[in-house]
Amino acid sequence: MNVSHASVHPVEDAPTTDGGNAPRVRMKDLQGMPGTPGGLALRISQFVFAAAALVVMATTSDFPSVTAFCYLVAAAGLQCVWSLSLAVVDMYALLVRRSLQNHRVVSFFTVGDGMTSTLTFAAACASAGITVLIDNDLGSCAHNHCAQFETATAMAFISWFTSLPSFLLNFWSLASR
């Protein structure tokens, strides 16, 4: 029988903390994963930047004439809804001190983060291409809202940049099971 005995590898009791109400954190609960304060911060920043991109682009009068800008508004709206709903889930998990490391939950978050981050990145790239076309190639920024287009595109890129760590951490957590 090939088993280790307690005399060979003694097992110690888990160290106690002075605060009896201190939350227990597992080693796999890295900051940025669902149910952690870092994850909540990422979700809130995703929402803020996507909402900024949505509001800035939607306040221009001529964004509906360009398909890429309409796509940016749709992708930013989806990112807002997704990030806000998961921020609420993260807040709830933090308040009741629950871990969101269930396989189905992590799978759902991974697929959702992957889809929304891909859509946001594609919309930001398309909008950046059209903005460069209007500004540099056509030289008609005087007739358009180039500053607002550039600001909305930058906010969409920042929203994607904050959603990428959420996707990568969820995907890593899913793959390491």
Beta strands, then each sheet from edge to edge (+ up, - down):
end
